[in-house]
């Protein structure tokens, strides 16, 4: 255990575990869930690795006109319990402007 682990445990109150790409790594023009609801998740980041725009929302009706836009080639969204409260644990859906669009997700859960 290092200093960073000790600091995080002190702040969060328990150990945390990172999980890469818990559900999907590619999305198309049909919405899909990329994070399940999790009341123990303290934060996450999702990164658009594709050349198409993506849109994120905590509901299945995500679309280009109803979602947070992730710009192509590196656009991202980061949510933490400290800044965004309960939103960190909500489920999340994503949709892209093109088929086979790559995304990367890193979720941090408390054990």
C-alpha positions in Angstrom: 0.0 0.0 0.0 1.3 3.4 -0.9 0.5 6.9 0.2 -2.0 7.4 -2.5 -4.0 4.3 -1.4 -3.9 5.6 2.2 -5.1 9.1 1.2 -8.0 7.7 -0.9 -9.1 5.3 1.9 -9.1 8.2 4.3 -11.1 10.4 2.0 -13.6 7.8 0.8 -13.7 5.8 4.1 -12.9 2.4 2.5 -10.7 1.0 -0.2 -11.5 1.6 -3.8 -11.1 -0.6 -6.9 -10.8 0.6 -10.5 -12.6 -1.3 -13.2 -11.9 -0.8 -16.9 -14.7 -1.1 -19.5 -17.2 -2.9 -17.2 -19.9 -3.4 -19.9 -19.0 -2.3 -23.5 -16.0 -1.0 -25.5 -17.9 -0.2 -28.7 -21.1 1.6 -29.5 -23.2 2.3 -32.6 -26.3 4.2 -33.5 -28.5 2.3 -31.0 -28.2 3.4 -27.4 -26.6 1.0 -24.9 -25.8 1.0 -21.2 -22.1 1.4 -20.5 -22.4 1.6 -16.7 -24.9 -0.2 -14.4 -26.4 1.6 -11.5 -23.9 1.2 -8.5 -24.4 3.0 -5.2 -20.7 2.0 -4.3 -19.2 3.7 -7.4 -17.4 6.9 -6.3 -16.5 8.1 -9.8 -16.0 7.3 -13.4 -14.5 8.6 -16.7 -15.7 7.7 -20.2 -13.5 8.7 -23.2 -14.6 8.7 -26.8 -11.8 7.0 -28.8 -13.6 7.1 -32.1 -13.9 9.7 -34.9 -17.6 10.0 -34.4 -19.4 12.1 -31.8 -21.0 10.3 -28.8 -23.7 11.3 -26.4 -24.1 10.2 -22.8 -27.1 10.3 -20.5 -28.4 8.5 -17.4 -31.5 7.4 -19.4 -32.1 5.1 -22.4 -33.5 8.0 -24.4 -30.1 9.4 -25.0 -29.7 11.1 -28.4 -27.8 13.9 -30.2 -30.4 16.3 -29.0 -30.7 14.9 -25.4 -27.3 14.0 -23.9 -23.9 15.2 -23.0 -21.8 15.4 -26.2 -18.4 13.7 -26.2 -16.3 15.1 -29.0 -14.6 12.7 -31.4 -11.0 11.5 -30.7 -10.8 12.1 -27.0 -13.9 13.9 -25.7 -14.6 12.7 -22.2 -16.9 13.0 -19.2 -15.8 12.6 -15.6 -18.1 12.3 -12.7 -17.1 12.1 -9.0 -19.0 11.8 -5.8 -17.3 14.9 -4.4 -18.4 17.2 -7.2 -21.5 15.4 -8.5 -22.9 13.7 -5.5 -25.3 10.8 -6.3 -24.8 11.1 -10.0 -21.6 9.1 -9.7 -23.7 6.0 -9.0 -26.4 6.3 -11.6 -26.5 4.1 -14.7 -25.3 5.6 -17.9 -26.2 5.1 -21.6 -24.3 6.1 -24.7 -25.0 6.4 -28.4 -22.7 7.4 -31.3 -23.1 9.1 -34.7 -21.5 6.0 -36.4 -21.4 2.2 -36.0 -18.5 0.5 -34.2 -17.4 3.6 -32.3 -14.8 2.8 -29.6 -15.1 4.1 -26.0 -13.1 3.5 -22.9 -14.6 3.6 -19.4 -12.9 3.6 -16.0 -15.1 3.2 -13.0 -13.9 3.6 -9.4 -15.9 1.6 -6.9 -15.6 1.5 -3.1 -15.4 -1.9 -1.5 
